[in-house]
Every structure is written in structure tokens, then in C-alpha cells.
Amino acid sequence: MVMRGVGYIYIDEVKNIRSLFLYDEKVIESIVKALGGDIDSILTSITKPPAGLYMRVNLLRASREMVIDMIEREGYRAYSDAVLDEAIYIPIEGPYKVTLRDKVVVADKRASESVMMGSNLYAPGVISCGDVRKGDDVTVVSENGIILANGKALMDCKDAMRIKRGIFVEVLESLYRAAPLRELSVWREGLVYPQSLPSMVASKLLNPEAHEVIIDMCAAPGGKTGHLIELSKGMATIYAIDHSASRIQEMMEHLERLGHMGRAAILRLDARYLSKDLTHVRPDKIILDPPCSSTGVRPKIWHKFTWKDLESIVRYQRQLLEEASRILKNKGLLVYSTCSITYDENQGLVNEMVNRGIFEVVEPPSWVKKIARISSLGTITFDPRDKHPGFFIAILKKTS
């Protein structure tokens, strides 16, 4: 791995792609078992963004055609997705070459993965910036030495490190260019929500209907909750559960912007104990998108994940699935999804639930085959070597 202070490199010139992914051999084996093929090609795909910036149109407020027209009037090309009626996307452009400047700013992982897409660098994301002064032309690099973008410093380094707020580098050139969604009128007016296509598919497969009782077990930041409200035209009874106060606050802000406040009961609870905390609720359907390894999320500058981490997160996911089976109505439906590409979190865990007689897999509708892989068991996998993030979905029915 290229380390800060040793040198800087373009990500497409990294000869050993595994040096960017600090994965145990057993984690790599789990990924290959899930997807097949060459691990280097899988990891290389993860370092690149998806083909488009996807967003969900809030069909309770606007038509897809109206939203596309508004985006194009602001200077961006937008397209309808061929499969989901509520999905549109703006193409992501690049990669471009970024010429290294004399002065360098080092950003943390989260900031780096935004900057490489064209976002400005905010002061909290800065690790170091040397003698950079306001007005300097600078190059932003990741902490492992990947060249990301060029821009102009809007304050002195010492001020950025001291106050830790505001834009430090206005990004003018970047590896990739994505539309600044939150600066568009469709965002301000609550007409869209940024969401990957696989994530939208998960909510769509739950098929929420009016008067059904539905639980979103790990709801924040609210993407699937909002989608379920829109799909059911606000007529379903939805409980949005999360244990994090800060993430619940973020969810409420999103729902408020979309005009959905009051259409879901938002509860701060630990979803592992819902059968004790929500004794009066017996849902018809559950959607469960639990904490996961996030190994399918792209783009990544680098990522560290150990086998011990994987074992721990699978235990947590198992607890959530078991609790879902306790609270769900007999023969009720559960859609389980992750933004991960390991076998153990996905196919392996679903196989365990089926073998224990807790759930059975429901075959997905035929339209899913147009955009994803369907296993012999009926589970759904989005391969990151295609144009979308890596993702897994299973439609499960409670057996009794």
C-alpha cells in the first residue's frame, strides 16, 4: 500500500489491487465463493463508481418525466431506468487525469471517496495540509496516497485544522464527476432521494400494500422507509426502527424534506428485541437491511475488514433474522438485503435460516432477471463488476 509521505499514485496505476483491500484470506474466499471468478477483477470494480448516480423519484409529488425535465434544465443529462418506474440516473463521467500540484492536502477515507466524485473537501475530513494558504492551488490525496482531485484552498491550513468546519478545498478537477444532487432544485423540493438501484429493488420486492402493517427493522437513514411510503401511497402502517439517535434525526430530516412525516411511526429501539418491545405489533411484512460489511459499496479508496469482523457481523445479522421470525405473522414476508458481497452474510446465512426451517425462499418476479443474478435457491445478487454496487436480496416467507 502506498502510504502518506512515501509517494502519490493514480488508482489505475496500482499494480497490486489487493494492497488497497486489507482483507483476511478467509474474507477473500467468502467473496469469491459468493461471486465466482477472479478476486482482482472484483476488487478493481469496487475502486470505481457505478455507471450512474441513481435516485428515486418521489411519485407522491412528481412524475419521473417532470423530474428529468427539471434536472436537464439545470444542465445535467438524466435518464429513466428501464426496469423501475421510480428510478432515474445521471451518468457519472470519468475517469479523468488529475495533474499533481506542488501543495498537497491529505483527506480521510470518507472524505476521499466523496472528493474523487467531485465533492468539495470540508475541513473535518482533512488529515494534514502542511503550509497550504488561502488561495493556493492544491491536490487532494487519500491517506494511502491516491491522487483524487485538484482545487483551491479557501482558508489557511492552520485555520482549517483549528475550526474543523466549512469548505477547505473547492474542488475544480476530480477523477470522476457526478452531479451535485443536493444543489439541484429537485432535491430542495423533496422530489428525489439518492438511492442505488439494488436498494430500490429490495423495497419494490416487499410490495407494500394499503392497510398492511410493515416494519423496517434497521430503518435509518430512511431510504427504504420513504420508498415503502411511496409504494403504498401512504396507506400502509409502517414502523421505522433504529437504535441510533443521530441516524433517526437524519431519517426524520429526509422524511420531512420528502413530505412523509407522520406517515411512519419512528421508534428508537434495538431491533434484536422487538418481540418484547413491540408486543402489540404483528407485521404482515418486514424489510431488514442490517449493518453489514459494506463490501459491495463503491467506490472505495481502501477498505479493511477481517474474518473476526465478518464473524461478528454475521452473528448480529442472525439475531435480527431470528427476531424478525418471532414478530412476523405466520406466512408473513421478509425481504433481507445487504450492500455486501460475502457469502457468509448473504447466501450462507439464508441457507442456514432455510435449513433450520425458519424461512423459505420465495422466487423473485421475472423482471429481476433483467438486472441481477438469480441463484438456484431464488436469492438475488448484484455483481459489482456490472454497472451497479454489489448487493444481495432474498425474499423470505415465514414457514409457520
C-alpha positions in Angstrom: 0.0 0.0 0.0 1.2 3.5 -0.9 1.5 5.3 2.4 1.3 9.0 3.1 4.6 10.7 3.0 6.1 8.0 0.7 4.6 8.9 -2.6 1.4 9.5 -4.6 -0.1 7.4 -7.3 -3.1 7.2 -9.6 -5.5 4.5 -8.6 -5.5 2.9 -12.0 -1.7 2.5 -11.7 -1.8 0.4 -8.5 -0.2 -2.8 -9.6 -1.4 -4.9 -6.7 -5.1 -4.1 -6.2 -5.2 -6.3 -3.1 -2.9 -3.8 -1.4 -5.9 -1.4 -1.2 -8.1 -4.0 0.5 -6.9 -5.2 3.9 -8.9 -8.4 3.8 -8.1 -11.7 5.5 -7.7 -14.6 3.2 -10.9 -16.1 4.5 -12.8 -12.9 3.7 -11.4 -13.0 0.2 -12.5 -16.7 0.0 -16.0 -15.7 1.1 -16.2 -13.0 -1.6 -15.1 -15.4 -4.3 -17.5 -18.1 -3.1 -20.3 -15.6 -3.4 -19.5 -14.2 -6.8 -17.1 -16.6 -8.5 -14.3 -15.6 -10.8 -11.1 -13.6 -10.2 -10.8 -11.6 -6.9 -8.6 -9.0 -8.6 -11.4 -8.1 -11.1 -13.9 -7.9 -8.2 -11.8 -5.6 -6.2 -10.9 -3.5 -9.2 -14.6 -2.9 -9.8 -15.0 -1.7 -6.2 -12.5 1.1 -6.7 -14.6 2.6 -9.5 -18.0 4.3 -9.0 -21.2 2.9 -10.5 -22.1 3.9 -14.0 -24.7 6.4 -12.8 -25.9 8.5 -9.9 -29.2 6.8 -9.2 -32.1 8.5 -7.4 -35.7 7.6 -6.6 -38.4 9.9 -7.8 -41.0 10.7 -5.1 -44.0 9.8 -7.1 -46.3 11.2 -4.5 -45.1 14.6 -5.5 -43.9 14.5 -9.1 -43.7 12.4 -12.2 -40.5 10.9 -13.5 -40.7 13.0 -16.7 -41.2 16.2 -14.7 -38.1 15.5 -12.5 -35.9 14.6 -15.6 -37.0 17.9 -17.3 -36.1 19.9 -14.2 -32.7 18.3 -13.9 -31.9 18.8 -17.6 -32.9 22.5 -17.4 -30.1 22.8 -14.8 -27.6 21.4 -17.3 -27.4 17.7 -16.5 -28.3 14.7 -18.6 -30.8 12.4 -16.8 -32.4 9.1 -17.9 -35.2 6.8 -16.9 -34.3 3.4 -15.7 -35.5 0.7 -17.9 -36.9 -1.5 -15.1 -38.1 0.5 -12.2 -40.7 3.2 -12.8 -39.5 5.4 -10.0 -35.8 5.2 -10.8 -33.7 7.8 -12.8 -30.0 8.3 -13.1 -27.4 10.9 -14.1 -24.3 9.4 -15.8 -21.1 9.6 -13.8 -18.3 10.9 -16.0 -14.6 9.8 -15.9 -12.1 8.7 -15.1 -10.0 11.9 -15.8 -6.4 12.5 -15.1 -5.5 14.9 -12.3 -2.1 16.6 -12.5 -0.2 16.6 -9.2 0.3 20.1 -7.8 3.2 21.3 -5.6 1.0 21.5 -2.5 -0.9 18.5 -1.2 -3.8 18.1 1.2 -4.4 14.6 2.7 -8.1 13.6 3.3 -9.5 10.8 5.4 -11.2 7.8 3.7 -14.8 9.1 3.9 -13.9 12.5 2.5 -11.6 11.0 -0.1 -14.4 8.8 -1.6 -16.6 11.9 -2.0 -13.8 14.2 -3.3 -12.9 11.7 -6.0 -16.5 12.1 -7.3 -16.2 15.9 -7.4 -17.4 17.0 -3.9 -15.7 19.8 -2.1 -13.3 18.9 0.8 -14.7 20.0 4.1 -12.3 20.8 7.0 -13.4 17.9 9.2 -12.2 15.5 6.6 -8.6 16.9 6.5 -5.8 14.8 8.0 -2.9 17.1 7.1 -2.3 20.1 4.9 1.2 21.4 5.6 1.8 25.0 4.7 -1.2 25.4 2.5 -2.5 29.0 2.5 -5.8 30.5 1.4 -5.9 30.8 -2.5 -3.3 28.1 -3.1 -3.8 25.6 -5.9 -3.7 22.1 -4.2 -4.0 18.4 -4.9 -6.2 16.3 -2.6 -4.9 12.8 -2.0 -6.2 10.0 0.2 -4.3 8.9 3.3 -2.9 5.9 1.4 -1.5 8.2 -1.3 -4.2 8.0 -4.1 -4.4 11.2 -6.2 -8.1 12.4 -6.2 -8.7 16.0 -7.2 -7.3 19.5 -7.7 -8.8 22.6 -6.3 -8.3 25.9 -4.5 -7.8 26.3 -0.7 -10.5 28.6 0.8 -8.6 29.1 4.1 -5.2 28.6 5.6 -4.3 25.1 6.7 -3.9 26.2 10.4 -7.5 27.6 10.4 -9.0 24.5 8.8 -7.3 22.3 11.4 -8.3 24.6 14.2 -12.0 25.3 13.5 -12.8 22.0 11.8 -15.8 23.3 9.8 -16.6 24.8 6.4 -15.2 24.1 2.9 -11.4 23.9 2.9 -10.8 23.0 -0.7 -13.1 23.9 -3.5 -12.7 21.0 -5.9 -12.3 22.1 -9.6 -11.0 18.9 -11.2 -11.6 15.3 -9.9 -11.1 11.7 -11.0 -14.9 11.4 -11.6 -17.6 13.9 -12.0 -21.1 13.4 -10.5 -23.9 15.9 -10.4 -24.1 17.9 -7.2 -27.5 16.4 -6.3 -28.1 18.4 -3.1 -27.6 21.6 -5.1 -30.4 20.8 -7.6 -33.9 22.1 -7.3 -35.4 18.5 -7.3 -33.5 17.8 -4.1 -34.6 21.1 -2.4 -38.2 20.5 -3.3 -38.3 16.9 -2.0 -38.8 15.3 -5.4 -35.9 12.8 -5.2 -34.0 10.6 -2.8 -30.4 9.4 -3.7 -30.6 5.6 -3.7 -28.9 2.8 -5.6 -31.0 0.7 -7.9 -30.4 -2.5 -5.9 -31.6 -0.8 -2.8 -34.8 0.3 -4.6 -35.4 -3.2 -5.8 -35.4 -4.5 -2.2 -38.3 -2.2 -1.3 -40.1 -3.0 -4.5 -39.9 -6.7 -3.9 -41.6 -6.3 -0.5 -44.6 -5.0 -2.5 -46.2 -2.9 0.3 -50.0 -2.6 0.0 -52.6 -0.3 1.6 -53.6 -1.3 5.2 -50.7 -3.8 5.7 -48.6 -3.5 8.8 -44.9 -3.2 7.9 -41.7 -2.9 10.0 -38.4 -1.5 8.6 -36.1 -3.1 11.2 -32.9 -1.1 10.6 -34.6 2.0 9.0 -32.1 4.9 9.3 -31.3 7.0 7.3 -34.7 6.3 5.9 -34.3 5.4 2.2 -36.4 2.2 2.3 -38.9 3.7 4.7 -39.6 6.6 2.4 -39.8 4.2 -0.6 -42.3 2.0 1.3 -44.5 5.1 2.0 -44.4 6.0 -1.7 -45.1 2.5 -2.9 -48.1 2.1 -0.6 -49.3 5.7 -1.4 -49.1 6.4 2.3 -51.8 3.8 3.1 -49.6 1.2 4.9 -49.0 1.3 8.6 -45.2 1.5 8.8 -42.9 1.3 11.8 -39.4 2.6 11.2 -37.0 1.2 13.8 -33.4 2.2 14.6 -31.3 2.4 17.8 -29.2 5.4 16.8 -30.5 8.8 17.9 -28.3 10.7 15.4 -29.4 8.4 12.5 -33.0 8.8 13.5 -32.6 12.5 13.3 -31.2 12.2 9.8 -34.1 10.0 8.8 -36.6 12.5 10.1 -34.9 15.3 8.1 -35.1 13.2 4.9 -38.8 12.3 5.5 -39.6 15.9 6.3 -38.0 17.0 3.0 -40.0 14.4 1.1 -43.2 15.3 2.7 -43.5 12.0 4.5 -43.5 13.0 8.2 -46.4 11.4 10.0 -46.7 8.6 7.5 -44.5 6.2 9.6 -44.1 5.6 13.3 -40.4 6.3 14.1 -39.2 4.4 17.1 -35.7 4.3 18.8 -35.4 0.6 19.7 -32.9 -2.2 19.4 -34.4 -4.3 16.7 -33.0 -7.5 18.3 -35.7 -7.3 21.0 -38.8 -6.1 19.0 -40.9 -9.1 20.1 -40.5 -7.8 23.7 -40.7 -4.0 23.0 -43.5 -4.1 20.3 -45.7 -6.8 21.8 -48.8 -5.1 20.2 -47.5 -5.3 16.7 -47.7 -8.3 14.4 -46.5 -7.2 11.0 -47.6 -8.6 7.7 -44.2 -7.8 6.2 -40.7 -6.8 7.3 -37.8 -5.3 5.5 -34.4 -5.9 7.0 -31.3 -4.2 5.7 -28.9 -4.8 8.6 -25.5 -3.5 9.4 -23.1 -5.3 7.1 -19.5 -5.4 5.8 -20.4 -2.8 3.1 -18.0 -4.7 0.8 -20.3 -4.1 -2.2 -20.3 -0.3 -1.8 -18.4 1.6 -4.5 -16.2 3.5 -5.0 -13.6 2.6 -2.3 -10.2 4.1 -1.9 -9.3 1.4 0.5 -11.0 -0.9 2.9 -10.1 -3.0 5.9 -12.2 -6.0 7.1 -11.1 -9.1 9.0 -12.6 -12.5 9.4 -13.2 -11.7 13.0 -15.2 -8.7 11.9 -17.2 -10.9 9.5 -18.0 -13.5 12.1 -19.2 -10.7 14.5 -21.4 -9.1 11.9 -22.9 -12.4 10.8 -23.9 -13.1 14.5 -25.6 -9.8 14.6 -27.5 -10.4 11.3 -28.5 -13.8 12.6 -30.0 -12.3 15.7 -32.0 -9.8 13.6 -33.3 -12.6 11.3 -34.3 -14.7 14.3 -36.1 -11.8 15.9 -37.9 -11.0 12.6 -39.3 -14.5 12.6 -40.6 -14.1 16.1 -42.6 -11.0 15.5 -43.7 -11.6 11.9 -47.1 -13.1 11.2 -47.4 -16.7 10.2 -46.6 -17.0 6.5 -45.5 -13.3 6.5 -42.9 -12.0 4.1 -39.5 -10.6 4.9 -37.1 -9.0 2.4 -33.5 -9.4 3.6 -30.8 -7.3 1.9 -27.2 -6.2 2.3 -24.8 -4.0 0.4 -22.2 -6.7 0.9 -20.6 -9.4 -1.4 -19.5 -12.0 1.1 -21.1 -15.5 1.0 -21.3 -15.7 4.8 -23.5 -12.6 5.2 -25.8 -13.5 2.3 -26.3 -16.9 0.8 -24.7 -18.7 3.7 -26.9 -17.0 6.3 -30.1 -17.5 4.2 -29.2 -21.2 3.7 -28.9 -21.5 7.5 -32.4 -20.0 8.0 -33.9 -22.3 5.4 -32.2 -25.4 6.8 -33.4 -24.6 10.3 -36.9 -24.4 9.0 -37.4 -20.7 10.0 -37.9 -19.3 6.5 -38.3 -20.5 2.9 -37.1 -18.5 -0.1 -39.7 -17.0 -2.4 -38.8 -17.0 -6.1 -38.5 -13.3 -7.3 -40.5 -12.0 -10.2 -39.1 -12.5 -13.7 -38.2 -8.8 -14.2 -35.4 -9.1 -11.7 -33.5 -11.4 -14.1 -33.0 -8.3 -16.4 -30.7 -6.6 -13.8 -29.3 -9.2 -11.4 -28.3 -12.8 -11.0 -30.8 -15.3 -9.6 -29.4 -18.3 -7.7 -30.9 -21.8 -7.9 -32.4 -21.2 -4.5 -34.0 -17.9 -5.7 -31.8 -15.3 -4.0 -30.7 -12.2 -5.9 -27.1 -10.9 -6.3 -25.9 -7.7 -8.0 -22.3 -8.2 -9.0 -20.1 -5.0 -8.7 -18.4 -6.0 -12.0 -21.6 -4.9 -13.6 -22.8 -1.3 -13.5 -24.3 -1.3 -10.0 -22.9 -1.7 -6.5 -22.6 -5.2 -5.1 -25.8 -6.1 -3.3 -27.8 -9.2 -2.1 -31.5 -9.7 -1.7 -33.6 -12.6 -0.5 -37.4 -12.7 -0.3 -38.3 -14.9 2.6 -41.6 -16.4 3.9 -42.0 -17.4 7.5 -42.7 -21.1 7.5 -45.4 -21.2 10.2 
